Amino acid sequence: QNLKDIYDKEDLIKLFKSPWFTDELKDTLRHNPEYVFIPLLCLYNGGAKPTELAQLYTSDIKKHQGIWIIEFNDYEDKNLKNTYYNTRRVPIAKKIIDIGFLNFVNHQRSIKEKKLFPKIVKYKSNGNNFLNKFSIYNRTFITNNPKKSFYSIKHLVNQVLKDNKVMVYIINDITGHSYGSDNKDISTYGAGQMPVNIMKETIDEYLTFDYIDLSPIEKAIKEVY
């Protein structure tokens, strides 16, 4: 009963036609880049939790086996809900690289920022000010459905992967989900993640959302950074 409804196509179109991604785009990128990048990363890059994305350091964006990845870990002051399953390397989607995400990462490094999104404040409840802001923004510009929140994006990503018959083990390694109590042998005897190239192929093939035009965002990112 407490499950969130997924975002549908209409919701996503509204999101990317809302002020953060249109009239206010350049100012948002300059002053609150998390408002732009966290929804993009959650949608195109495998449904990571907003609390995971909010904690990232610039050092968590790196190359692994020749592929750009985001490394989710509990180093420094970061907290993961479940360290065993949530610690993972997720390849960065081609669409995220193409719009200039690495330009932003390099900019943060050039100004000596350790945190990718330094303006995000983490609360003791494990929430943060980004989630609070998005909750208001969601109701104002996207939907009045009380069961649709930021996590509706994550649920959409999972649904798209399931609808395309992606193996549950690939989905879990991308999203950081557990294998469930009935699949303990998988985590015990196959403790390693899926190879990053398999996860990247999955992300790039299925998490496309081609009805969204990312070219204005790409243009703005490359102008700002």
N, C-alpha and C positions, 0 to 999 in steps of 0.2 A: 504493500500500500504506500510505502514511502519512496518507491522508485521514481526517479525523474523521467519525464517524457523526453524523447529525443527531439532535437531540432530537425525540422524538415527543410526541404528546398526553399520554401518561402521564407522561413526564419533566417537561413543563411544569406539569402539575397538581401533581406532587410538589414542584417548585421553589416554587410559590406557596402551598403548604401547609407549607412548611418554616419554621423559627423566624424567619429574617430578615423574613418577610412575615406572620407571625402573632403568636406570643407575645412575640417580641422586637422587634416592628415599631417602636414608638415610641422605644425606646432606641436601636435601630439608626439611625433617622432623626436622632436627636440627636447621636450620637457617630461613626457611620460611614455617612453617607448614601449613599456610593458603593456599599455592599452592596445597597441597594435600587434606586438610580437607574440604575446601569450595566447590570444585566440588563434593566430595563424599556426603557431607551433602545435597547439593541441589538435587542431583540425587536420593539418596536412602531415604532421610528423608522428602520428600514432597514439593520440589520446592520452598523453601524459596528464597527471593531475595538476591543477593550477598551483597547488602548494609545492609540488616538485619543481615546476618551472620557475616559480617565484624565488626559489632559493639558489638558483644556479650561479656559479662563479664563471668568470671568463675562462678560467683554466679547465672548466668542464667541457668546453668546446674544443675538440682536438681531432687529430687523425688517428685511426686505428686500422691497421692492415690496409692502408692506402685509402680509407673511406672516412669522410668527415662524420663524426658522431657527437651525440650529447651523452655524457656520462653522468648518470644519476647515482649519487653516493651520499654517505653521511659524514663526510669530512668537515673539518672546521665546525661551524655552528649549525650545520644542516641536520634536519631530522626527516627520516622516512617512516611511513606508517608501518612497513614491514621490511626490515633491512635485507632479509634473505631474498625476497621476491622483487622488491622495488629497486635494489641495486642492480643496475644494468647499463649496457651501452646500446644506444638506439641510433641507427644511421640517420643522418639528416636528409630529408626529402629533397629530391631534385628541384621541386618547385620552390622550396624554402631557400635553397642556395641560389637559384636563378633570380629571385627577386632582390637579392643583395643582403641576406642575413649576415653573411660573413663580413660585409662592409661595416655593419653595426658592431659586430663583435670586435673587429680590429679598432674601431673608433673608441670603444670602451677601454680597450687595452692601452691605446695611445694617450688617453687622459688619466691613466693609472687607476682605473676603477677595478677593484677585485671582483665585485659583484656585477652580474650582468644587468640586473635591474635594481640599482641601489636605493631607489625611492620607495620600494615596497617594504612595509613594516609588518613583521610577523607578530601575531598575538599569541598569548599563552594558550588560547583555545585551539591553536594550530591553524586558525584562519589568518587572513591578512587584509590590508587595506585595499588591495586590488580586487579581491572577491567582493568586498563591501561595495566598492565603486561599480563593479560590473553588475551586481544585483540591481542597483538603481537604474543603471543604463539599460539593462535588459528589459525592465518594465516600461521604461520611457520610449525606447525606440524599436523594440523587437516583438515582445509578446506579453500579453496579460495572463497567460496560462501559469497558474501558481506552481505547476509541476515542471516548468521549464526554467533552468538556471544555467550557469556556466557548465555544469556537469552534463547538460543535455548535449553539448558538443562531444564530450567523451563517449557518451552512450551512442551517439550517431556513428562515431568512428568504429566502435565495436560492432555495431549492427552492419555497417558496410562490409567489414571484413568477414563477418559470419555469412552475410548474404552471398558473398563471392566464394564461399566454401573454403576459406583459408583454414588450415589446420589449427586447432585450438592451441597447440604448443607454440606455434609462431605468434599467434595473437597474444598469448600470455607473456612471451618474452619481449614483445614490443611494448605492451601496455603496463607490464609489471604486475600482472595478476598472478595469484597462486594457481597451482594445478588442481586444487581441490582435494578433499580428504580421500577420495576414491582413486587418486592417481599418485600415491606416495612413491611408488617405484620409479616413476619418471623423474621426480626431483632427487631421489636417493641415488639412482644408478645412472642418471643422465644429467648431472648437476650443472653442466655447462650450458650457456646460452646457445641458441641457434646462431650459426655463422652470420656475421653482420651483412655479408653480401646477399644472403637469402632474405633477411629482414628488409634490406634496402629494395630489393626487387619487389617485394610484397607492398611496401609503402608506396613506391613510385607507380606501381601498376594499378592499385585499387583506390588510394586516397587522392583522387585527382580533382573531383568537384569542378569539372570543366565548365559548368555554367557560371562560374565566378570569374570575372575579368580581373586578374591581378596586375595588369600592366600599369594602371595609375599608381598602385602601391610601389611597384618596382621603380618607376620613374622618381617618385618622391624619396624613396630610400636612397637611391643613388645620388640625388641632389643634396640631401641633408648630410650624408656620410661620405 
